[in-house]
Amino acid sequence: MPLLEVKDLHTSFFTDAGEVKAVNGVSFTLDSGKVLGIVGESGSGKSVTAYSIMQILASTGKIVGGSIKLHGEELVGADEKVMKTVRGNKVSIIFQDPMTSLNPTYTIGKQLMEAIMLHTNRTKKEAWDRAVEMLRLVNVNEPEKRMKQYPFEFSGGMRQRVMIAMALACEPDILIADEPTTALDVTIQAQILELMKSLQEELGMAIIMITHDLGVVAQMCDEVIVMYAGSICEQGTADEIFYNPRHEYTKGLLRSIPTANTAGSKLQPITGTPIDLLNMPAGCPFAPRCDAAMKVCIKNKPIRMEINNEHQAACWMNVKAGVDDGSISRSEDGQISFEIDDLSYIDEGKETTNE
């Protein structure tokens, strides 16, 4: 049994303008001791997926379908009493901005102790000792002195270390890190990532790393999910995603990374703007921005195809590649037909080019 199993998750926000389908059919599993990366541009549904697991959505947000199982127990529909035993104890989260996540009117020690006393049976003295221990664990110097200081007296990197200490204080099974290196300089980013990696190996917990930085993914993650417009467009091991990308959006993300080979030349951005989640297209949501889009991409949503045992992608270009190499057959009248996971598709047109 996987530690966490998310199946066909749908989360929407109900606004005056209509229903915003922020997460649309997301499925994945997470095993103990593994690091899962969720990648995508802003608005792709990464953070909402995490908030759905924790059930800390805004008042307009609601899980409208799907299943979230932790240790085999269903969380969707669970009452607040059950979720209070999950948050902090079993699943913790590091939010994007540590300055706004910490209360500026309370000392660091008071905030750490509050989290520990809320989720455990420790006394005030025991909570103090545990908080000092956690600050020392995340390499905060002079932890006893730091306990009496306020967030504004800490640098950005130190505040991020405090947030990590708070998230790990109750030894959760899963740590969700939502953009943990945002607004940090490169040196501090490397220190924070190295700290998280060492703590993960030491404590044996699983991590969900939410980021738009593919460099972080390459350094940290065992498996990667690429999201676009609330859906998973590609999923596989880090090696498969980086060295064998099979979705045009993933390829676009990889092309936009500066490397030694791109020195002196312009980067290749993904053209266009993100999709309007209030008006989702009938076909592939990435089709309006895709240079390789075909007619079938505009009309039909792509089916998730298994590239191999460690790799899946939802892109019609994989079907075209199958036709070109003969692994998917075409009938005499030009139709393409195949079956994937009991779903069938028939291309009624004879053209599979960009026409």
C-alpha positions as CSV (number, residue, x, y, z in Angstrom):
1,M,0.0,0.0,0.0
2,P,1.4,3.4,-0.9
3,L,1.8,6.0,1.8
4,L,-0.3,8.5,-0.1
5,E,-2.7,7.7,-3.0
6,V,-4.5,10.5,-4.9
7,K,-6.9,9.3,-7.5
8,D,-8.9,11.5,-10.0
9,L,-8.8,14.5,-7.8
10,H,-11.0,17.5,-8.9
11,T,-10.9,20.8,-7.0
12,S,-12.8,23.9,-8.0
13,F,-13.2,27.4,-6.8
14,F,-16.7,28.9,-7.2
15,T,-16.5,32.5,-8.0
16,D,-19.0,35.2,-9.3
17,A,-17.5,34.6,-12.8
18,G,-18.1,30.9,-12.6
19,E,-16.4,27.6,-11.6
20,V,-12.6,27.6,-11.8
21,K,-11.4,24.1,-12.3
22,A,-8.1,24.5,-10.6
23,V,-7.3,20.7,-10.3
24,N,-8.8,18.5,-13.0
25,G,-8.4,14.7,-12.6
26,V,-5.0,14.5,-10.9
27,S,-3.8,11.0,-9.9
28,F,-0.5,9.8,-8.3
29,T,1.0,7.7,-5.5
30,L,3.8,8.4,-3.1
31,D,5.8,5.8,-1.2
32,S,7.7,6.2,2.1
33,G,11.1,7.7,1.7
34,K,10.6,9.0,-1.8
35,V,10.7,12.6,-3.2
36,L,8.0,13.6,-5.7
37,G,8.4,16.8,-7.7
38,I,5.4,18.7,-9.0
39,V,6.4,21.1,-11.8
40,G,4.6,23.7,-13.8
41,E,4.1,27.4,-14.4
42,S,2.1,29.6,-12.1
43,G,-1.6,28.7,-12.2
44,S,-1.0,25.1,-13.2
45,G,-2.6,23.7,-10.0
46,K,0.5,22.6,-8.1
47,S,-0.2,24.4,-4.8
48,V,-4.0,23.7,-5.0
49,T,-3.2,20.0,-5.2
50,A,-1.2,20.3,-2.0
51,Y,-3.8,22.4,-0.3
52,S,-6.4,19.8,-1.3
53,I,-4.4,17.1,0.4
54,M,-4.2,19.2,3.6
55,Q,-7.7,20.5,3.1
56,I,-6.7,24.1,3.8
57,L,-8.5,25.6,0.7
58,A,-10.0,29.1,0.6
59,S,-13.7,29.4,1.5
60,T,-14.6,29.4,-2.2
61,G,-12.6,26.2,-2.9
62,K,-14.0,22.7,-2.7
63,I,-13.0,19.2,-3.6
64,V,-15.7,18.1,-6.0
65,G,-14.5,14.7,-6.9
66,G,-11.8,12.0,-6.4
67,S,-10.1,10.3,-3.6
68,I,-7.1,11.1,-1.3
69,K,-6.0,8.2,0.9
70,L,-3.3,8.4,3.5
71,H,-2.2,5.1,4.9
72,G,-5.2,3.7,3.2
73,E,-7.7,6.0,5.0
74,E,-9.9,8.3,3.0
75,L,-9.4,12.0,3.7
76,V,-12.0,13.4,1.2
77,G,-15.1,14.1,3.2
78,A,-13.3,13.7,6.6
79,D,-14.4,16.1,9.3
80,E,-12.2,18.8,10.8
81,K,-11.5,16.7,13.9
82,V,-9.9,14.0,11.8
83,M,-7.9,16.6,9.7
84,K,-6.5,18.2,12.8
85,T,-4.8,14.8,13.6
86,V,-3.5,14.7,10.1
87,R,-2.1,18.2,9.7
88,G,1.3,18.5,11.5
89,N,1.3,15.0,12.8
90,K,1.2,13.0,9.5
91,V,1.5,15.7,6.8
92,S,3.2,19.0,7.2
93,I,3.7,21.9,4.8
94,I,6.3,24.6,4.2
95,F,4.5,27.6,2.6
96,Q,6.0,29.7,-0.1
97,D,6.8,32.9,1.8
98,P,8.3,32.3,5.3
99,M,7.9,36.0,6.3
100,T,4.1,36.0,5.8
101,S,3.8,32.5,7.3
102,L,5.3,33.5,10.6
103,N,3.4,35.9,12.9
104,P,5.5,39.1,13.3
105,T,4.1,39.8,16.8
106,Y,5.2,36.5,18.4
107,T,8.7,35.2,19.1
108,I,10.1,32.3,17.1
109,G,10.1,30.2,20.2
110,K,6.4,30.8,21.0
111,Q,5.4,29.9,17.5
112,L,7.4,26.7,17.5
113,M,6.2,25.7,20.9
114,E,2.6,26.3,19.9
115,A,2.9,23.9,17.0
116,I,4.5,21.3,19.1
117,M,2.0,21.6,22.0
118,L,-1.0,21.6,19.6
119,H,-0.1,18.2,18.0
120,T,1.6,16.4,20.9
121,N,1.2,15.8,24.6
122,R,4.4,17.6,25.6
123,T,4.5,20.0,28.5
124,K,5.6,23.6,28.0
125,K,9.2,22.7,29.2
126,E,9.3,19.7,26.9
127,A,8.0,21.8,24.0
128,W,10.8,24.4,24.6
129,D,13.4,21.7,24.6
130,R,12.0,20.2,21.4
131,A,11.9,23.6,19.7
132,V,15.5,24.2,20.6
133,E,16.4,20.7,19.3
134,M,14.7,21.4,16.0
135,L,16.4,24.7,15.5
136,R,19.7,23.0,16.1
137,L,18.8,20.3,13.7
138,V,18.2,22.8,10.9
139,N,21.5,24.5,11.6
140,V,20.2,27.7,13.3
141,N,23.1,29.1,15.3
142,E,22.6,29.9,19.0
143,P,19.1,28.3,19.2
144,E,18.4,29.3,22.8
145,K,19.0,32.9,21.9
146,R,17.0,32.7,18.7
147,M,14.0,31.3,20.5
148,K,13.5,34.8,22.1
149,Q,13.8,36.7,18.8
150,Y,11.1,37.9,16.4
151,P,10.8,36.9,12.6
152,F,12.0,40.4,11.5
153,E,15.4,39.7,13.2
154,F,16.0,36.7,10.9
155,S,17.3,36.7,7.3
156,G,15.2,35.1,4.6
157,G,17.2,31.9,4.7
158,M,17.0,31.7,8.5
159,R,13.2,32.2,8.4
160,Q,13.0,29.3,5.9
161,R,15.0,27.1,8.3
162,V,12.5,28.0,11.1
163,M,9.6,27.0,8.8
164,I,11.3,23.7,8.1
165,A,11.9,23.2,11.8
166,M,8.2,23.9,12.5
167,A,7.1,21.5,9.8
168,L,9.3,18.7,11.1
169,A,8.8,19.2,14.8
170,C,6.2,16.4,15.0
171,E,8.0,14.0,12.7
172,P,5.4,13.9,9.9
173,D,5.3,11.0,7.4
174,I,5.0,13.5,4.5
175,L,6.5,17.0,4.1
176,I,5.0,19.2,1.4
177,A,7.5,21.9,0.4
178,D,5.7,24.6,-1.6
179,E,8.3,26.6,-3.5
180,P,10.8,26.3,-0.5
181,T,13.5,28.3,-2.2
182,T,11.5,31.2,-3.6
183,A,13.1,34.6,-3.1
184,L,16.3,33.1,-1.7
185,D,19.7,33.8,-3.3
186,V,21.5,30.9,-5.0
187,T,23.8,30.1,-2.1
188,I,21.0,29.9,0.4
189,Q,18.9,27.9,-2.0
190,A,21.6,25.3,-2.2
191,Q,21.9,25.2,1.6
192,I,18.1,24.8,2.1
193,L,17.9,22.0,-0.5
194,E,20.9,20.2,1.0
195,L,19.3,20.5,4.5
196,M,16.0,19.1,3.3
197,K,17.8,16.2,1.5
198,S,19.8,15.3,4.6
199,L,16.8,15.5,6.9
200,Q,14.7,13.4,4.5
201,E,17.4,10.7,4.5
202,E,17.8,10.9,8.3
203,L,14.1,10.9,9.2
204,G,12.9,8.6,6.3
205,M,9.9,10.8,5.5
206,A,8.5,11.3,2.0
207,I,8.6,14.8,0.4
208,I,6.3,16.5,-2.2
209,M,8.4,19.2,-3.7
210,I,6.3,21.9,-5.5
211,T,8.4,24.1,-7.7
212,H,8.8,25.7,-11.1
213,D,12.6,25.4,-10.9
214,L,13.7,22.3,-12.9
215,G,17.1,22.5,-11.4
216,V,15.6,21.8,-8.0
217,V,13.8,18.9,-9.4
218,A,16.9,17.4,-11.0
219,Q,18.7,17.7,-7.6
220,M,16.0,16.4,-5.3
221,C,13.3,14.3,-6.9
222,D,12.9,10.5,-7.6
223,E,9.7,11.0,-9.6
224,V,8.3,14.1,-11.4
225,I,4.8,15.2,-12.3
226,V,4.4,18.0,-14.9
227,M,1.2,19.9,-14.6
228,Y,-0.6,22.3,-17.0
229,A,-4.1,23.8,-16.6
230,G,-4.9,21.7,-13.6
231,S,-4.0,18.4,-15.2
232,I,-1.0,16.1,-15.4
233,C,0.5,16.2,-18.8
234,E,3.5,14.0,-18.1
235,Q,4.7,11.8,-15.3
236,G,7.8,9.7,-14.8
237,T,11.1,9.3,-13.1
238,A,13.4,12.3,-13.1
239,D,15.7,10.6,-15.7
240,E,12.8,9.9,-18.1
241,I,11.4,13.5,-17.8
242,F,14.8,15.1,-18.4
243,Y,16.3,12.8,-21.0
244,N,13.1,11.5,-22.8
245,P,10.4,14.2,-22.6
246,R,7.3,13.1,-24.4
247,H,4.9,16.1,-24.0
248,E,5.4,19.4,-25.9
249,Y,4.9,21.4,-22.7
250,T,7.7,19.6,-20.9
251,K,10.0,20.1,-23.9
252,G,9.2,23.8,-23.8
253,L,10.1,24.0,-20.1
254,L,13.4,22.2,-20.7
255,R,14.2,24.5,-23.7
256,S,13.8,27.5,-21.5
257,I,16.5,26.4,-19.0
258,P,19.8,28.3,-19.4
259,T,22.7,26.0,-19.9
260,A,26.4,26.3,-20.8
261,N,25.5,25.6,-24.4
262,T,23.0,28.6,-24.5
263,A,25.6,31.2,-23.4
264,G,25.4,34.2,-25.7
265,S,22.1,33.1,-27.3
266,K,18.5,33.9,-26.5
267,L,16.4,31.4,-24.5
268,Q,13.3,29.9,-26.2
269,P,10.3,30.9,-24.2
270,I,6.9,29.1,-24.4
271,T,4.8,31.5,-26.5
272,G,1.3,32.6,-25.7
273,T,-0.4,33.0,-22.3
274,P,-1.7,30.4,-19.8
275,I,-5.1,29.0,-20.4
276,D,-8.3,30.6,-19.0
277,L,-9.5,28.0,-16.5
278,L,-13.0,29.4,-16.7
279,N,-13.1,28.5,-20.4
280,M,-11.3,25.3,-20.9
281,P,-10.9,24.1,-24.5
282,A,-12.4,20.9,-25.8
283,G,-9.1,19.4,-26.7
284,C,-5.6,19.6,-25.2
285,P,-5.3,22.7,-23.0
286,F,-1.8,23.3,-24.3
287,A,-2.8,23.2,-27.9
288,P,-3.2,27.0,-28.3
289,R,0.5,27.5,-27.3
290,C,1.9,24.4,-29.0
291,D,3.9,24.8,-32.2
292,A,3.3,21.1,-33.1
293,A,-0.5,21.2,-32.6
294,M,-2.6,19.1,-35.0
295,K,-6.4,19.1,-35.7
296,V,-6.9,16.3,-33.2
297,C,-5.3,18.3,-30.5
298,I,-7.9,21.1,-30.9
299,K,-10.9,18.7,-30.9
300,N,-10.0,15.8,-28.5
301,K,-8.4,15.6,-25.1
302,P,-5.2,13.4,-25.3
303,I,-5.2,10.1,-23.5
304,R,-2.4,9.3,-21.1
305,M,-0.2,6.8,-22.9
306,E,2.3,4.6,-21.2
307,I,5.7,5.3,-22.8
308,N,7.3,2.6,-20.6
309,N,6.9,1.2,-17.1
310,E,8.3,4.5,-15.6
311,H,6.8,7.1,-17.9
312,Q,3.4,8.3,-19.0
313,A,2.4,11.3,-21.1
314,A,-0.8,12.8,-22.5
315,C,0.1,14.1,-25.9
316,W,-1.2,13.3,-29.3
317,M,2.3,13.6,-30.7
318,N,3.0,10.2,-29.2
319,V,0.2,8.7,-31.3
320,K,1.6,10.4,-34.4
321,A,5.0,9.0,-33.5
322,G,3.4,5.5,-33.2
323,V,1.9,5.9,-36.6
324,D,5.1,7.0,-38.1
325,D,7.1,4.1,-36.7
326,G,4.4,1.5,-37.4
327,S,3.6,0.7,-33.7
328,I,0.1,2.1,-34.3
329,S,-1.6,1.0,-37.5
330,R,-3.6,2.9,-40.1
331,S,-6.4,1.3,-42.0
332,E,-6.7,1.4,-45.8
333,D,-9.2,4.3,-45.7
334,G,-6.8,6.4,-43.6
335,Q,-8.3,6.0,-40.2
336,I,-6.2,5.5,-37.1
337,S,-7.6,3.3,-34.4
338,F,-6.2,2.0,-31.2
339,E,-7.2,1.2,-27.6
340,I,-5.5,2.3,-24.4
341,D,-6.8,1.2,-21.0
342,D,-10.2,0.3,-22.4
343,L,-10.5,3.7,-24.1
344,S,-10.6,3.8,-27.9
345,Y,-9.9,6.5,-30.4
346,I,-10.6,6.8,-34.1
347,D,-9.2,9.6,-36.2
348,E,-11.9,10.4,-38.8
349,G,-9.5,12.5,-40.8
350,K,-6.7,11.2,-43.0
351,E,-4.3,14.0,-42.1
352,T,-2.0,13.8,-39.0
353,T,0.2,16.8,-39.9
354,N,-0.1,20.3,-38.7
355,E,-2.9,21.0,-41.1
